[in-house]
Amino acid sequence: MVEILDSTLREGEQTPGVTFSVEEKITIASLLDEFGVDIIEAGHPRVSDDICRGVKEISNQGYKAEILAHCRAIKEDIDFARSCDVDWVGIFFCVSNQRLEQQFRSNLNRAINLITSTIEYAKEHGLKVRYTPEDATRTEYASLTKVSKAAIEAGADRISIADTVGAMTPIKMYEFVNKLKSDLKIKLNVHCHNDLGLATANSLAAYEAGATMIDVTVNGMGERVGITSLTELCIALHFIYKTKNNWKLDMLPELSHKVSEFSGMNISPNTPIVGKNAFLHNAGLHVAAVLNNPKHYEIFPAEIVGRKRSFVLDKMAGKQTIKQKLEQMKIAVCDNNITKIIHYVKSKEKGTVSDSEIMGILDNSEIQMPIFQ
């Protein structure tokens, strides 16, 4: 069983230039809850008054999903989270030698004392705790396991492994999580950044190694170039790994487009699953095969995510593509006119052929009455 933590409202809002209003956050959270995520990371309450208000309002919506607040290893941050009525706090603190020396001017033992005292404080006040050793994948392994074991002893319910700069590869991630799982004996989360385009692959490798919760955002939003995409991860888990879940996969396009609207970040046409081109077939051979059986060129049916497959006409198109296009337009024409269209399509050097161009090619006297009434 794998669980999903969605961080669109926290990590996603760290996307450069992106800010969500409280009302927009509630809309997104409601969609995420209906979709079926397990935990919604609603924000870092101490950052600003509106974030604090948003976290509190989300916490009191009565969602099935549990609500988590992002916190530094500071007791005052825990108090802010408590005031927002959250279920979880996600406490983060990096213990790599470089960060301890250059940023925190501290050492490992002092850092552990700070982290564990904050965890104990949160547990005393009835909160569930996820501890994240930030930049875990580049932290010295002995330090990582020492702080993690201390966090577990202090009461942490989960340890979240953050690949903060996207430095891992799938094989390395598998080996890393597999070793940690053996050494820590606790449920592991992973939070993978996408700096090298490997976030989803690394998250899946972590799942294969035994991670039981994966952090995602809608459209893969987040700091710099973002983290693992909710859509990509859930579809891969469902269709490749056959995981048991109650996700409403047909909601993925709606979620994606709503977050795109609120964030002002357009969805690229070649975005997997939700992009305009995801089920748009082009080359003549491909179209003929898809018309015979969509499985020849689709890993999963478009209908599962509320999409429809379609076909585009350009110089790559074949006769079968044109026939299918005319059928979609509810027009039946003779073979001569199909040949005319093929010649026109093949001669067009750039771009696709529009419906109006097709109508312009056809001789109105030769068009039959519309079919498929």
FIZA-60067 format. One record per residue (C-alpha): x, y, z; residue in one letter. Coordinates in steps of 0.05 Angstrom, whole numbers. Layout:
@xx=X, yy=Y, zz=Z, torba=a $
...
This chain:
@xx=0, yy=0, zz=0, torba=m $
@xx=26, yy=69, zz=-18, torba=v $
@xx=1, yy=135, zz=9, torba=e $
@xx=4, yy=203, zz=-24, torba=i $
@xx=22, yy=269, zz=9, torba=l $
@xx=4, yy=328, zz=-35, torba=d $
@xx=45, yy=391, zz=-23, torba=s $
@xx=15, yy=437, zz=-77, torba=t $
@xx=-7, yy=487, zz=-24, torba=l $
@xx=62, yy=490, zz=9, torba=r $
@xx=117, yy=467, zz=-39, torba=e $
@xx=75, yy=487, zz=-99, torba=g $
@xx=67, yy=557, zz=-73, torba=e $
@xx=143, yy=561, zz=-70, torba=q $
@xx=143, yy=560, zz=-146, torba=t $
@xx=174, yy=626, zz=-167, torba=p $
@xx=119, yy=677, zz=-179, torba=g $
@xx=61, yy=634, zz=-153, torba=v $
@xx=14, yy=654, zz=-98, torba=t $
@xx=-54, yy=624, zz=-82, torba=f $
@xx=-110, yy=661, zz=-46, torba=s $
@xx=-143, yy=628, zz=14, torba=v $
@xx=-205, yy=615, zz=-28, torba=e $
@xx=-163, yy=583, zz=-83, torba=e $
@xx=-128, yy=539, zz=-32, torba=k $
@xx=-194, yy=513, zz=-6, torba=i $
@xx=-216, yy=497, zz=-77, torba=t $
@xx=-152, yy=459, zz=-91, torba=i $
@xx=-154, yy=423, zz=-23, torba=a $
@xx=-226, yy=402, zz=-36, torba=s $
@xx=-208, yy=373, zz=-103, torba=l $
@xx=-147, yy=337, zz=-74, torba=l $
@xx=-190, yy=307, zz=-19, torba=d $
@xx=-243, yy=284, zz=-68, torba=e $
@xx=-188, yy=255, zz=-112, torba=f $
@xx=-164, yy=214, zz=-53, torba=g $
@xx=-96, yy=238, zz=-27, torba=v $
@xx=-79, yy=216, zz=43, torba=d $
@xx=-46, yy=279, zz=71, torba=i $
@xx=-51, yy=351, zz=47, torba=i $
@xx=8, yy=394, zz=66, torba=e $
@xx=-29, yy=459, zz=74, torba=a $
@xx=29, yy=507, zz=85, torba=g $
@xx=79, yy=537, zz=135, torba=h $
@xx=34, yy=576, zz=183, torba=p $
@xx=89, yy=621, zz=210, torba=r $
@xx=108, yy=649, zz=142, torba=v $
@xx=50, yy=699, zz=137, torba=s $
@xx=-19, yy=714, zz=166, torba=d $
@xx=-55, yy=692, zz=103, torba=d $
@xx=-19, yy=626, zz=100, torba=i $
@xx=-36, yy=614, zz=173, torba=c $
@xx=-109, yy=631, zz=159, torba=r $
@xx=-109, yy=585, zz=99, torba=g $
@xx=-80, yy=526, zz=138, torba=v $
@xx=-132, yy=536, zz=193, torba=k $
@xx=-191, yy=540, zz=145, torba=e $
@xx=-168, yy=478, zz=107, torba=i $
@xx=-160, yy=440, zz=173, torba=s $
@xx=-232, yy=455, zz=191, torba=n $
@xx=-264, yy=433, zz=126, torba=q $
@xx=-277, yy=363, zz=151, torba=g $
@xx=-236, yy=329, zz=97, torba=y $
@xx=-221, yy=254, zz=97, torba=k $
@xx=-148, yy=272, zz=84, torba=a $
@xx=-105, yy=291, zz=144, torba=e $
@xx=-74, yy=360, zz=145, torba=i $
@xx=0, yy=374, zz=156, torba=l $
@xx=35, yy=440, zz=171, torba=a $
@xx=107, yy=453, zz=152, torba=h $
@xx=151, yy=474, zz=212, torba=c $
@xx=222, yy=490, zz=228, torba=r $
@xx=253, yy=456, zz=289, torba=a $
@xx=227, yy=513, zz=332, torba=i $
@xx=174, yy=506, zz=386, torba=k $
@xx=141, yy=571, zz=365, torba=e $
@xx=128, yy=541, zz=296, torba=d $
@xx=94, yy=482, zz=330, torba=i $
@xx=50, yy=531, zz=368, torba=d $
@xx=29, yy=564, zz=303, torba=f $
@xx=12, yy=496, zz=274, torba=a $
@xx=-28, yy=478, zz=337, torba=r $
@xx=-68, yy=541, zz=330, torba=s $
@xx=-87, yy=518, zz=260, torba=c $
@xx=-118, yy=452, zz=284, torba=d $
@xx=-74, yy=408, zz=239, torba=v $
@xx=-64, yy=334, zz=249, torba=d $
@xx=10, yy=331, zz=231, torba=w $
@xx=71, yy=375, zz=233, torba=v $
@xx=128, yy=365, zz=184, torba=g $
@xx=191, yy=386, zz=221, torba=i $
@xx=252, yy=398, zz=177, torba=f $
@xx=325, yy=409, zz=193, torba=f $
@xx=387, yy=393, zz=152, torba=c $
@xx=445, yy=359, zz=188, torba=v $
@xx=497, yy=354, zz=132, torba=s $
@xx=566, yy=375, zz=156, torba=n $
@xx=568, yy=432, zz=106, torba=q $
@xx=501, yy=462, zz=127, torba=r $
@xx=516, yy=454, zz=201, torba=l $
@xx=582, yy=489, zz=194, torba=e $
@xx=567, yy=542, zz=142, torba=q $
@xx=495, yy=562, zz=156, torba=q $
@xx=476, yy=541, zz=226, torba=f $
@xx=544, yy=550, zz=259, torba=r $
@xx=528, yy=488, zz=299, torba=s $
@xx=547, yy=414, zz=306, torba=n $
@xx=509, yy=349, zz=300, torba=l $
@xx=496, yy=339, zz=374, torba=n $
@xx=467, yy=409, zz=384, torba=r $
@xx=424, yy=399, zz=322, torba=a $
@xx=398, yy=333, zz=348, torba=i $
@xx=380, yy=365, zz=415, torba=n $
@xx=341, yy=419, zz=380, torba=l $
@xx=305, yy=370, zz=334, torba=i $
@xx=286, yy=320, zz=388, torba=t $
@xx=262, yy=373, zz=437, torba=s $
@xx=217, yy=402, zz=382, torba=t $
@xx=190, yy=333, zz=365, torba=i $
@xx=177, yy=318, zz=438, torba=e $
@xx=141, yy=384, zz=446, torba=y $
@xx=96, yy=369, zz=386, torba=a $
@xx=80, yy=299, zz=412, torba=k $
@xx=63, yy=327, zz=480, torba=e $
@xx=11, yy=369, zz=447, torba=h $
@xx=-22, yy=312, zz=409, torba=g $
@xx=8, yy=322, zz=340, torba=l $
@xx=34, yy=269, zz=293, torba=k $
@xx=105, yy=284, zz=270, torba=v $
@xx=142, yy=274, zz=205, torba=r $
@xx=216, yy=292, zz=211, torba=y $
@xx=252, yy=311, zz=147, torba=t $
@xx=328, yy=313, zz=147, torba=p $
@xx=332, yy=363, zz=90, torba=e $
@xx=381, yy=345, zz=34, torba=d $
@xx=382, yy=275, zz=63, torba=a $
@xx=410, yy=243, zz=0, torba=t $
@xx=474, yy=284, zz=5, torba=r $
@xx=480, yy=281, zz=80, torba=t $
@xx=535, yy=238, zz=111, torba=e $
@xx=501, yy=171, zz=123, torba=y $
@xx=525, yy=164, zz=195, torba=a $
@xx=496, yy=233, zz=212, torba=s $
@xx=432, yy=218, zz=175, torba=l $
@xx=419, yy=153, zz=213, torba=t $
@xx=440, yy=183, zz=279, torba=k $
@xx=392, yy=241, zz=275, torba=v $
@xx=336, yy=197, zz=247, torba=s $
@xx=342, yy=147, zz=303, torba=k $
@xx=342, yy=203, zz=354, torba=a $
@xx=279, yy=232, zz=321, torba=a $
@xx=245, yy=164, zz=324, torba=i $
@xx=263, yy=156, zz=397, torba=e $
@xx=234, yy=225, zz=410, torba=a $
@xx=168, yy=203, zz=380, torba=g $
@xx=172, yy=218, zz=305, torba=a $
@xx=119, yy=177, zz=267, torba=d $
@xx=154, yy=181, zz=200, torba=r $
@xx=221, yy=200, zz=170, torba=i $
@xx=218, yy=236, zz=103, torba=s $
@xx=277, yy=228, zz=57, torba=i $
@xx=287, yy=292, zz=18, torba=a $
@xx=326, yy=292, zz=-47, torba=d $
@xx=328, yy=367, zz=-41, torba=t $
@xx=368, yy=383, zz=-104, torba=v $
@xx=346, yy=324, zz=-146, torba=g $
@xx=415, yy=293, zz=-144, torba=a $
@xx=395, yy=220, zz=-143, torba=m $
@xx=385, yy=169, zz=-198, torba=t $
@xx=334, yy=113, zz=-194, torba=p $
@xx=385, yy=58, zz=-178, torba=i $
@xx=419, yy=100, zz=-125, torba=k $
@xx=352, yy=119, zz=-95, torba=m $
@xx=330, yy=47, zz=-91, torba=y $
@xx=394, yy=27, zz=-56, torba=e $
@xx=391, yy=87, zz=-9, torba=f $
@xx=319, yy=76, zz=13, torba=v $
@xx=329, yy=1, zz=18, torba=n $
@xx=387, yy=10, zz=66, torba=k $
@xx=352, yy=63, zz=107, torba=l $
@xx=290, yy=20, zz=113, torba=k $
@xx=333, yy=-35, zz=142, torba=s $
@xx=371, yy=12, zz=189, torba=d $
@xx=313, yy=55, zz=215, torba=l $
@xx=254, yy=7, zz=221, torba=k $
@xx=202, yy=62, zz=210, torba=i $
@xx=155, yy=83, zz=154, torba=k $
@xx=193, yy=125, zz=104, torba=l $
@xx=168, yy=183, zz=61, torba=n $
@xx=206, yy=210, zz=0, torba=v $
@xx=206, yy=281, zz=-26, torba=h $
@xx=241, yy=283, zz=-94, torba=c $
@xx=260, yy=346, zz=-131, torba=h $
@xx=261, yy=349, zz=-207, torba=n $
@xx=325, yy=387, zz=-222, torba=d $
@xx=348, yy=333, zz=-271, torba=l $
@xx=279, yy=311, zz=-292, torba=g $
@xx=283, yy=248, zz=-249, torba=l $
@xx=234, yy=263, zz=-193, torba=a $
@xx=180, yy=214, zz=-214, torba=t $
@xx=230, yy=159, zz=-232, torba=a $
@xx=266, yy=168, zz=-165, torba=n $
@xx=200, yy=167, zz=-127, torba=s $
@xx=180, yy=102, zz=-161, torba=l $
@xx=248, yy=72, zz=-145, torba=a $
@xx=238, yy=92, zz=-72, torba=a $
@xx=170, yy=58, zz=-73, torba=y $
@xx=201, yy=-5, zz=-101, torba=e $
@xx=252, yy=-3, zz=-44, torba=a $
@xx=197, yy=3, zz=9, torba=g $
@xx=179, yy=76, zz=18, torba=a $
@xx=106, yy=79, zz=38, torba=t $
@xx=89, yy=152, zz=25, torba=m $
@xx=109, yy=197, zz=-33, torba=i $
@xx=106, yy=273, zz=-35, torba=d $
@xx=76, yy=304, zz=-98, torba=v $
@xx=47, yy=368, zz=-125, torba=t $
@xx=-4, yy=381, zz=-179, torba=v $
@xx=33, yy=394, zz=-245, torba=n $
@xx=99, yy=380, zz=-209, torba=g $
@xx=102, yy=451, zz=-182, torba=m $
@xx=152, yy=472, zz=-130, torba=g $
@xx=218, yy=507, zz=-113, torba=e $
@xx=260, yy=518, zz=-176, torba=r $
@xx=233, yy=466, zz=-225, torba=v $
@xx=189, yy=429, zz=-176, torba=g $
@xx=179, yy=359, zz=-149, torba=i $
@xx=144, yy=295, zz=-168, torba=t $
@xx=80, yy=304, zz=-206, torba=s $
@xx=16, yy=278, zz=-175, torba=l $
@xx=-11, yy=257, zz=-243, torba=t $
@xx=51, yy=221, zz=-267, torba=e $
@xx=62, yy=185, zz=-202, torba=l $
@xx=-10, yy=161, zz=-191, torba=c $
@xx=-19, yy=137, zz=-262, torba=i $
@xx=48, yy=99, zz=-259, torba=a $
@xx=30, yy=67, zz=-192, torba=l $
@xx=-39, yy=48, zz=-217, torba=h $
@xx=-21, yy=20, zz=-285, torba=f $
@xx=50, yy=-5, zz=-278, torba=i $
@xx=51, yy=-27, zz=-205, torba=y $
@xx=-23, yy=-44, zz=-199, torba=k $
@xx=-27, yy=-11, zz=-130, torba=t $
@xx=-93, yy=-15, zz=-93, torba=k $
@xx=-122, yy=54, zz=-85, torba=n $
@xx=-186, yy=93, zz=-87, torba=n $
@xx=-161, yy=151, zz=-129, torba=w $
@xx=-211, yy=183, zz=-176, torba=k $
@xx=-164, yy=184, zz=-236, torba=l $
@xx=-215, yy=219, zz=-281, torba=d $
@xx=-206, yy=281, zz=-237, torba=m $
@xx=-133, yy=290, zz=-256, torba=l $
@xx=-145, yy=336, zz=-316, torba=p $
@xx=-193, yy=379, zz=-275, torba=e $
@xx=-142, yy=385, zz=-218, torba=l $
@xx=-86, yy=401, zz=-266, torba=s $
@xx=-124, yy=455, zz=-303, torba=h $
@xx=-152, yy=487, zz=-240, torba=k $
@xx=-83, yy=493, zz=-210, torba=v $
@xx=-56, yy=519, zz=-276, torba=s $
@xx=-111, yy=572, zz=-276, torba=e $
@xx=-97, yy=594, zz=-204, torba=f $
@xx=-22, yy=593, zz=-211, torba=s $
@xx=-18, yy=626, zz=-280, torba=g $
@xx=28, yy=570, zz=-304, torba=m $
@xx=7, yy=541, zz=-370, torba=n $
@xx=8, yy=466, zz=-382, torba=i $
@xx=56, yy=448, zz=-438, torba=s $
@xx=23, yy=409, zz=-495, torba=p $
@xx=72, yy=351, zz=-485, torba=n $
@xx=58, yy=344, zz=-410, torba=t $
@xx=44, yy=271, zz=-396, torba=p $
@xx=-29, yy=252, zz=-386, torba=i $
@xx=-59, yy=322, zz=-380, torba=v $
@xx=-24, yy=358, zz=-437, torba=g $
@xx=-60, yy=373, zz=-502, torba=k $
@xx=-17, yy=323, zz=-540, torba=n $
@xx=-23, yy=265, zz=-491, torba=a $
@xx=-75, yy=227, zz=-532, torba=f $
@xx=-65, yy=263, zz=-598, torba=l $
@xx=-40, yy=214, zz=-652, torba=h $
@xx=-5, yy=237, zz=-715, torba=n $
@xx=35, yy=190, zz=-759, torba=a $
@xx=-7, yy=148, zz=-807, torba=g $
@xx=20, yy=81, zz=-782, torba=l $
@xx=5, yy=101, zz=-711, torba=h $
@xx=-66, yy=122, zz=-726, torba=v $
@xx=-81, yy=58, zz=-765, torba=a $
@xx=-56, yy=17, zz=-706, torba=a $
@xx=-94, yy=57, zz=-654, torba=v $
@xx=-158, yy=50, zz=-694, torba=l $
@xx=-147, yy=-25, zz=-694, torba=n $
@xx=-131, yy=-26, zz=-619, torba=n $
@xx=-112, yy=35, zz=-577, torba=p $
@xx=-66, yy=-8, zz=-535, torba=k $
@xx=-16, yy=-10, zz=-593, torba=h $
@xx=4, yy=62, zz=-577, torba=y $
@xx=-28, yy=77, zz=-509, torba=e $
@xx=-3, yy=51, zz=-443, torba=i $
@xx=-72, yy=64, zz=-413, torba=f $
@xx=-140, yy=85, zz=-441, torba=p $
@xx=-153, yy=159, zz=-448, torba=a $
@xx=-222, yy=149, zz=-418, torba=e $
@xx=-192, yy=129, zz=-351, torba=i $
@xx=-170, yy=201, zz=-339, torba=v $
@xx=-231, yy=232, zz=-372, torba=g $
@xx=-196, yy=246, zz=-438, torba=r $
@xx=-211, yy=227, zz=-510, torba=k $
@xx=-160, yy=206, zz=-562, torba=r $
@xx=-158, yy=246, zz=-626, torba=s $
@xx=-118, yy=252, zz=-690, torba=f $
@xx=-81, yy=310, zz=-723, torba=v $
@xx=-71, yy=322, zz=-796, torba=l $
@xx=-3, yy=343, zz=-821, torba=d $
@xx=47, yy=316, zz=-871, torba=k $
@xx=57, yy=254, zz=-828, torba=m $
@xx=-16, yy=234, zz=-837, torba=a $
@xx=-39, yy=175, zz=-879, torba=g $
@xx=-104, yy=157, zz=-914, torba=k $
@xx=-132, yy=124, zz=-851, torba=q $
@xx=-121, yy=187, zz=-811, torba=t $
@xx=-158, yy=229, zz=-862, torba=i $
@xx=-216, yy=181, zz=-864, torba=k $
@xx=-220, yy=182, zz=-789, torba=q $
@xx=-218, yy=259, zz=-789, torba=k $
@xx=-274, yy=263, zz=-839, torba=l $
@xx=-315, yy=214, zz=-797, torba=e $
@xx=-304, yy=259, zz=-736, torba=q $
@xx=-329, yy=317, zz=-778, torba=m $
@xx=-389, yy=275, zz=-797, torba=k $
@xx=-374, yy=282, zz=-871, torba=i $
@xx=-372, yy=227, zz=-923, torba=a $
@xx=-335, yy=241, zz=-989, torba=v $
@xx=-313, yy=202, zz=-1050, torba=c $
@xx=-244, yy=173, zz=-1059, torba=d $
@xx=-224, yy=229, zz=-1107, torba=n $
@xx=-234, yy=281, zz=-1053, torba=n $
@xx=-197, yy=240, zz=-1002, torba=i $
@xx=-139, yy=239, zz=-1052, torba=t $
@xx=-144, yy=315, zz=-1059, torba=k $
@xx=-139, yy=322, zz=-984, torba=i $
@xx=-79, yy=275, zz=-980, torba=i $
@xx=-42, yy=316, zz=-1032, torba=h $
@xx=-57, yy=381, zz=-996, torba=y $
@xx=-36, yy=353, zz=-928, torba=v $
@xx=29, yy=325, zz=-956, torba=k $
@xx=46, yy=390, zz=-990, torba=s $
@xx=37, yy=433, zz=-928, torba=k $
@xx=108, yy=444, zz=-902, torba=e $
@xx=90, yy=470, zz=-833, torba=k $
@xx=33, yy=464, zz=-784, torba=g $
@xx=-30, yy=423, zz=-782, torba=t $
@xx=-90, yy=423, zz=-828, torba=v $
@xx=-153, yy=454, zz=-798, torba=s $
@xx=-225, yy=434, zz=-809, torba=d $
@xx=-236, yy=498, zz=-849, torba=s $
@xx=-179, yy=481, zz=-895, torba=e $
@xx=-209, yy=413, zz=-907, torba=i $
@xx=-276, yy=444, zz=-924, torba=m $
@xx=-241, yy=492, zz=-972, torba=g $
@xx=-209, yy=434, zz=-1009, torba=i $
@xx=-273, yy=396, zz=-1020, torba=l $
@xx=-319, yy=410, zz=-1079, torba=d $
@xx=-387, yy=424, zz=-1046, torba=n $
@xx=-423, yy=390, zz=-1102, torba=s $
@xx=-387, yy=325, zz=-1087, torba=e $
@xx=-397, yy=326, zz=-1012, torba=i $
@xx=-450, yy=276, zz=-991, torba=q $
@xx=-502, yy=291, zz=-939, torba=m $
@xx=-475, yy=291, zz=-867, torba=p $
@xx=-473, yy=221, zz=-838, torba=i $
@xx=-479, yy=195, zz=-767, torba=f $
@xx=-542, yy=236, zz=-754, torba=q $
